[in-house]
Amino acid sequence: MKLLCRTVASIFGRQKGNPTSPLDEYVRVFPNDQNALDIFKGDWSSQLPAARKELEAGTISLFNDARIIWAAEQLGGFKSQRVIELGPLEAGHTYMLESLGAESILAIEANKRAYLKCLIVKEVLSLNRSRFLLGDFVSFLRENEKSFDACVASGVLYHMQNPCELIHLISKASKKVVLWTHFYDKELIQAKGIVAGKFSGALKKNYNGFDHVLHKYIYGDALNWTGFCGGSYSYSYWMSREDILACLRFFGFEDLRIGFEEPDHPNGPSLCIVAVRGS
């Protein structure tokens, strides 16, 4: 934990441009789990599970997410499954996958702060079947030769530079995917003035024979928040609902089930898709 504190302090110092004293790295109160969470005080998105309700972090129920419960029901559960998770954020879904009996979870996170949060959660909640890697999961999937029983890709597709490539790479790594994402719909987005102002034009693209349209999304002021957990560039590309579903089918996912569709989501229309690839 001392090494973790030193690493975090170093990251904070570089990001804020402020010098740090070695003495700032020490905690002078009785050891407890809240101390670890408070390294990122004010930056957490997730509320920890009810079993640890005494701990203060964020407010979003990602450790008891109905979307993961629904996905498990659609897929016949995650028991004894080898899962690859893309963008674990704060390990909320990772915790749920372990609780649902997954044999192993390989979780890949590109954001340094999110990665460190995952390590804190791993320690605080005693996750023992999960491994967290720091780096770009697209790069990993391009080189990957392993087969996984399921892929969980929640909140990542709309942060991609090439979302079609991600779907293609997932199709080669797993026959099953849980995909929650925002999507582009001109009318629905124009009704949300703030969200609409973040889009900057459309591009017609072809990836491996699949024709589609990408809509450029600019992060803007969101980059000023230390808890930012979007993509690794200042912009990303969104796809339409129709193109996402067509892309999944194009790369072999024949069985598509849709749930939790929110046309009025404050950050843009969204849906959850459970997709199973044909043999």
N, C-alpha and C positions, 0 to 999 in steps of 0.2 A: 504493500500500500504506500510505503514511503517513496518508492520509485514512481508509482502512479502519480502521487502528489507532485513530485518533482517535474514529471513530464507535463502535467497539466499546467503547473505554474509557468513553465517555459513557454508553452503554447500561448497562454494568456498574455504573458509579457510581450511576446512578439506581435500578437494581434492588436493589443491596445497601445503598443509603442511606449509603454511605461517600464522603467527599470524595476526589478523585483529584488528584494533582499532574501538571502537564504533563510532568514528567520520567518519569512512569510509562509514558508512551506510547512510549518509545524502547527499541529492542532493541540491546544493546551487544555482540553477537557477530557472527561472520561471516554474511552473508546466505545463507539456505537455505530450502528449502520447509518444513522442520520448524518453523522459527520461526513461519510463518504458521499451521500447524496448532495450534501451542501457544497461540495466542490463546484457543482454546477447550479447552485441556488439561483432560481429565477429563469433558468434555461430549459427546465424539463417540460415536456409536452404531456407525458403519460402519468396517470395516477396508478400507483402500485396496487397489487391485488388486495382483496378484502382481508386476506390472512395476515397482511402487514399494514393494516389500516392506520397504525400509529405513525407510519412514515409519511413525510411530506415531500412531494415532488411536483408533478403537474396535475392536470384536471381531466384529461381525456382518457376514457376507459379502454385503453389498448391492451391491458392485461386481462380483460374480460370482454373481448370483442365479439359481438354477435355474428360478425361476418365470418370469423374463423370457425365458430361453432356451426354455422350454416354450411360452410365449405366441408367441414368434417362429415356432416350428415350426407351431403351430396356424394362424397367420395368413399363412403363406407368407413370413415375414420382414418386416423393417422397411426394407429397402433402398429408397432414394429416396422414402421416406414422409415426409410432413409430420405431425409428432406433437405433440399437446398433452399435457403431463404435469401432473397435479394433485398438489401437495404433494411436491416432489422431495426434501425432507428434507435430505440431504447430497450430492445429485447422483449417488448410486451408480447408479440406474437410468438417469439422463441419460447418464452415461458409457457404459453398456452400449448404449443406443440409438444413440449416435454410433458405437460400435465395430461395431454391426450394420448400419451404412450408412444410417441415417436422414438424409434431406436436411436437415431442420431440426427442432429441438425447442424449443417454447415452454413453459417450465416456470414455474409460478406457485406461489409460496410465501407464506403469510401470517405465519409466525413470523419475526421479525426476526433472531434468532440463526441459525435454519436458513438463512435467505436469505444471510446473510453467510458461512456455512460453504460454501454452494453457490458463491459467488463465489471463495472460496479454492480450492476444488476445481477450478473452471473455469481458474484461473491455474496451479495446480500440475500439472494433467493436460492442459493446453493444449486445452480444449474450444473448438472454433471454429465449431460449427454449432448451438450452444445459446444461447438467450437466457433469462435469469432475470428475472422480474418479482416485485416485492414487493407483495402485496395479497391480497384475497379472491377465490379463483377462482370462487366462486358468483356474486359480483357481476359478474365478467368474463363468465361464460357467459350471464348474463341479457342482457347488451348485445351479445354477440358475433354477428357476421354472417359470419364466416369458416367455411370447411369444412376439417376436418382429415382426414387419411387414417386416423389412429388416435388413440385416447385411452388414456393409461396413468394409472390411478387406483388406486394401491397404498397401502393403509393410510389411507384417507381417509373412506370411506363411514360407518363407525361413529363418526366424530368429528363428524357433521353434526347440525344442528338439524332439518333436513328432508331425510332421505336420499332420499326419493322424488323430490323436486324435483331433486336432483343427477342422478339417473339420467335424468330427463326432459331436463334441460339437455344432458347428454352425448349423448343420442340425437339432439338437434338439431345438435350440433357435429361428430359423427363417426359413421360407419357401423360402426366397430369399437372395442371397448373391452376393456382388460385390467383386471380388477377383483379385487384381493385385499382381503379384509375379514374381520373377526370377525362372528359372527352370534349371535343370541339363541336358546338352547335351554334351557328350564327345567331339565330333568334333568341335562344335561351341565354347566351352570353351577352348579347346587346341589352338584355333586360337587367343585367348586373353591370351598372356603369363602371365601377372600379375595375372589375375583372376585364371588361371589354377593352379598356384602355391599355391593357398589358399586351395585346396582340398586335403584331406588325407584319401583315401580309401573309400570303399563302404560296406554297411551292408545289408544283406537280413533280412527283418523283416516281422512280421505278427501282425496286429492290428485288433482285433475283427473279425478275419476271412479274412481280406484283406491282401494279399501278395504283398509286394512292396520292393523297394530298396532305401536306404537312402545314400546320399553322404555327408560326413563330410566336413564342411567348417570352416576354421580357420580365425578369424578376424585379427589376427596379429597386424600390425602397426596401423590399424584403431582405436584400443583401446587407442591410445595416443592422439586422438583429443577430446577436451572437448565437442565438439558438437556431439560425437558419439551417434547414435540412433538405434543401432542394438539390438540383443537379450541380455538377462541378463546373459549369460554365454560367455566364451571365444570362443565358437564354436557353430555352429548350423548344421542342416541337411537339405539339399535340396532334392527335388524329381524331377524325370523326368517329362516332359510334359505329357507323356502317363500315368504315374502313378497318376498325379494330376487329370486328367480328369476321369480316371477309379475310383479313390477314391471318387470323387464327385458323380459319378453314383452309386457306391456301397452303399453310404449312402443316396440315394434317390433323388438326384438332376438329374432329367431326361432331363430338357430343358437347354442345355448349349450353350451359345453364346460367341464367341471369337472375341476380337478386340485388336487393339494396340499391335499386336505381333511384337517384335523387336528382331530378331535373333542376331543382331550385337550390342545390347546394351553394352556400355563399361563396365558395371558391371556384365555382364552375360545375356544370353537370357531371355526375359521376355514376358509376355502376360497379358491381362486383360480378366477375365471371369465373365460373368453374368450367374448365375445358379438359376434355379427355381425348387424347390422340388415338386414331385408329391403329390397328396392328399392322 
